[in-house]
Amino acid sequence: MRRYAIRALLWCVWVLVACASERKSTKPENGLHRQKEEFTKAAQAKLDELDRSLEALLAGAEHSTATAKPQLDEQIVELVQAKNAAGRKLEYLRSATGKAWPLLKTDMEEAIADLERSLNQLSEQQQLTQAQ
């Protein structure tokens, strides 16, 4: 059941991000706008990559031991929630202007780095539980 809930969450985030990315900007082309566009595209690509990694972890959790599986499932849910929060930050970042842009950009970079670290740790933990 959790697996379906996680997949539903991932799908909802993907749909929201896909819809939001189709919005067209009416601002004139300038350096900040281009920088934002490039960064948000790269951040979106990274979040998509994290989605695929989470799906792989979810599939791998099915092969974990009975004692480790509940803990792995819980950690995967927490990662999905953190990834969803990063997706919301990306939406704020897309609409950021002026002085807010560098702060939100830094926050987004930190959120992605934290997600990557947590994902790597969970992946290592999952590999250890499957080896036992």
C-alpha positions as CSV (number, residue, x, y, z in Angstrom):
1,M,0.0,0.0,0.0
2,R,2.8,2.4,0.9
3,R,4.4,1.7,-2.5
4,Y,1.3,2.9,-4.3
5,A,1.1,5.9,-2.0
6,I,4.7,6.8,-2.8
7,R,4.2,6.4,-6.5
8,A,1.0,8.5,-6.3
9,L,3.0,11.2,-4.6
10,L,5.7,11.1,-7.1
11,W,3.2,11.2,-10.0
12,C,1.5,14.2,-8.4
13,V,4.7,16.1,-8.1
14,W,5.7,15.2,-11.6
15,V,2.4,16.5,-13.0
16,L,2.6,19.7,-10.9
17,V,6.1,20.4,-12.1
18,A,5.3,19.6,-15.7
19,C,2.3,22.0,-15.7
20,A,4.3,24.7,-14.0
21,S,7.2,24.4,-16.4
22,E,4.9,25.0,-19.4
23,R,4.0,28.5,-18.1
24,K,5.5,31.2,-20.3
25,S,7.3,34.1,-18.8
26,T,6.2,37.6,-20.0
27,K,9.3,39.3,-18.6
28,P,11.8,40.8,-21.0
29,E,14.9,38.8,-21.7
30,N,17.8,39.8,-19.5
31,G,20.7,38.3,-17.6
32,L,18.8,37.4,-14.5
33,H,16.0,35.9,-16.5
34,R,18.4,33.7,-18.5
35,Q,20.3,32.7,-15.4
36,K,17.0,31.8,-13.7
37,E,15.9,29.8,-16.7
38,E,19.1,27.8,-16.9
39,F,19.3,27.1,-13.2
40,T,15.6,26.1,-13.0
41,K,16.0,23.7,-15.9
42,A,19.1,22.2,-14.3
43,A,17.4,21.9,-11.0
44,Q,14.3,20.3,-12.6
45,A,16.5,17.8,-14.4
46,K,18.2,16.9,-11.0
47,L,14.8,16.5,-9.3
48,D,13.7,14.2,-12.2
49,E,16.9,12.2,-11.7
50,L,16.1,12.0,-8.0
51,D,12.6,10.7,-8.8
52,R,14.1,7.9,-10.9
53,S,16.5,7.0,-8.0
54,L,13.6,7.0,-5.5
55,E,11.6,4.7,-7.8
56,A,14.7,2.3,-7.9
57,L,14.9,2.4,-4.1
58,L,11.3,1.7,-3.8
59,A,11.6,-1.3,-6.1
60,G,14.7,-2.5,-4.2
61,A,12.9,-2.2,-0.9
62,E,10.6,-5.0,-2.0
63,H,13.6,-7.4,-1.8
64,S,14.7,-6.2,1.7
65,T,14.4,-8.4,4.7
66,A,11.1,-8.4,6.6
67,T,12.7,-6.5,9.5
68,A,14.4,-3.9,7.4
69,K,11.6,-3.2,4.9
70,P,9.3,-1.1,7.2
71,Q,12.2,1.2,8.1
72,L,13.3,1.5,4.5
73,D,9.7,2.3,3.4
74,E,9.5,5.0,6.1
75,Q,12.8,6.5,5.0
76,I,11.7,6.5,1.4
77,V,8.4,8.3,2.3
78,E,10.5,10.9,4.1
79,L,12.7,11.3,1.1
80,V,9.7,11.7,-1.2
81,Q,8.3,14.4,1.1
82,A,11.6,16.2,1.1
83,K,11.7,15.9,-2.7
84,N,8.2,17.3,-2.9
85,A,9.3,20.2,-0.7
86,A,12.2,20.8,-3.1
87,G,9.8,20.9,-6.0
88,R,7.8,23.6,-4.2
89,K,11.0,25.6,-3.6
90,L,11.7,25.4,-7.3
91,E,8.3,26.9,-8.0
92,Y,9.1,29.8,-5.7
93,L,12.5,30.1,-7.3
94,R,10.9,30.5,-10.8
95,S,8.9,33.5,-9.6
96,A,11.8,35.1,-7.6
97,T,12.9,38.6,-8.5
98,G,15.8,40.9,-7.5
99,K,17.3,40.3,-4.1
100,A,15.2,37.2,-3.3
101,W,16.7,35.2,-6.3
102,P,20.2,34.5,-4.8
103,L,18.7,33.5,-1.5
104,L,16.2,31.1,-3.0
105,K,18.8,29.8,-5.4
106,T,21.1,28.9,-2.5
107,D,18.3,27.3,-0.6
108,M,17.4,25.2,-3.7
109,E,21.1,24.1,-4.1
110,E,21.2,23.1,-0.4
111,A,17.9,21.2,-0.7
112,I,19.1,19.2,-3.7
113,A,22.5,18.5,-2.0
114,D,20.7,17.3,1.1
115,L,18.4,15.1,-1.0
116,E,21.4,13.6,-2.8
117,R,23.2,12.8,0.5
118,S,20.1,11.2,2.0
119,L,19.4,9.2,-1.1
120,N,23.0,7.9,-1.2
121,Q,22.9,7.0,2.5
122,L,19.6,5.2,2.0
123,S,20.8,3.4,-1.0
124,E,23.9,2.2,0.8
125,Q,21.7,1.1,3.8
126,Q,19.4,-0.8,1.4
127,Q,22.3,-2.6,-0.2
128,L,23.6,-3.7,3.2
129,T,20.2,-5.1,4.2
130,Q,19.8,-7.0,0.9
131,A,23.3,-8.5,1.4
132,Q,22.4,-9.9,4.8
